[in-house]
Amino acid sequence: GNPPDLIPAGGNVCHAVLFPFMSKGHTIPILHLARLLLRRQISLTVFTTPANRPFIATSLPAGAAASIIELPFPHDIPEISAGVESTDKLPSVDSLFPHFALATERIRPDFESALENLRPRPSFMVSDGFLWWTQDSSAKFGIPRLVFYGMSNHAGSVSRAAAVDRLLLGSESDDELISVTQFPGVKVCKSDFEEWARKPNPEGPHFDFVLKSVAASSRSYGYMMNSFYELESVFSDHLNGLGKQRYYSVGPLCLADVDEINGGKEAVLAAKLKPAWIQWLDEKLAEGKSVLYVAFGSQAEISEEQLEEIARGLEDSEVEFLWVKRKGGGGLEERVKGRGMIVGEWVDQREILGHASVGGFLSHCGWNSVMESVCAGVAMLAWPMMAEQPLNARMVAEEVKVGIRVEGSGRTGFVRRGALEKAVRELMAGEKGKEVRRNAKEYAEKAMQAMEEGSGSSWKTLNLLIDELCNKAT
Ligand code: UDP
């Protein structure tokens, strides 16, 4: 069971509401933020829907001053199968996402009745940018809202600058590099951006949804960013120089439970049977950081042809690999057995990235994966697929240089086995690989420092924010 609403000892009655969006990639970082807030004696109420509750309940620390309120999710959305309450379960995220996201507005009346009755009265809420309608609830009850976008300061400011520069309206072809005038040295191409931005269709659900989200966010108290100042100071300064709202970089959020991980690692490992893939990684320990970890997040859709090409490229590279593969590619497990392990289950990605046998990460560059890789000091092979991942890949390979871009990868790209083989060899054994690994190590240290109690930039930023919000309302 969950503990009832608790008020922390010491008379501090600061209470915050968290409302993550219904996908793992958006829920995980908010739950890490929850830990940071709990450690500062803030009590929490987390809103979610019935099907998403178990994941949240098991992710919050035991005995925490946090309660969970579940609100019914509409099951009669024409485009979406009844029972689906997470974008992770959509057969096609690209086409169905806006229908799903727009339907969340129907949760609003239940959310507001619950909000009205919460005691102590919440001092602030952190809700996902995709739950744009929570902005109206925030205004109605006078509870300041921090918008959580699981996005980097880089992607936020480059997208904005591209709109200001009207970059997507020029005559360049989709893959031609275009300079972003506000950031000297930064180049993007049209295919870095999503379809709704490149071919705006004001009648379409995606455009409708984006406009609503952006408009609502612009009325919020500010933005909660899963990043740290030292990683992207130029872009963070840019966003913070824009106007009334602040962008609070309080991460990397994946380090929120680092004390517990370090302190409790032995006990945790002793208590549970190690999963097969961790045992497999253990067996490689003598070979140093020899294993490439391969994972494309929880949403990516990859064709059978591309899966086959990935398997061939990995095999040809002669590097050992651990591949977390969600859908498709039946039969590949058997074929790659000599060189790689393929896992079809949910894994603890941070545990894998932290394993001493892992020397590289072939990633779709979802922002959480980028942060987790940076925190583990593991260099990346960047293979972006959708959403803002192409911008993240530029950040990884061209800005902070903690990874190498896989040639041919992109929103509509197809990667040939030879290109993948070359990239893997370069990362694991080449000169460029050495350089990006060194950079990754440096950023891992900076990430730890940013979260350091008392002195870290993220630690101070979050404290400042809490001071503003908790003292204002009480
Ligand atoms: N993740 C995990 N195990 C899995 C798949 C994903 O722990 O088997 C986590 C991963 O560590 C990250 C999140 O799910 O925290 C995925 O977020 P990301 O932004 O990388 O990609 P998305 O899934 O949103 O595309």
Residues whose N, C-alpha, C, O or C-beta is under 5 A from the ligand:
A	BS01	UDP	K24 G25 I28 F296 G297 S298 Q299 E345 W346 V347 D348 Q349 R350 G366 W367 N368 S369
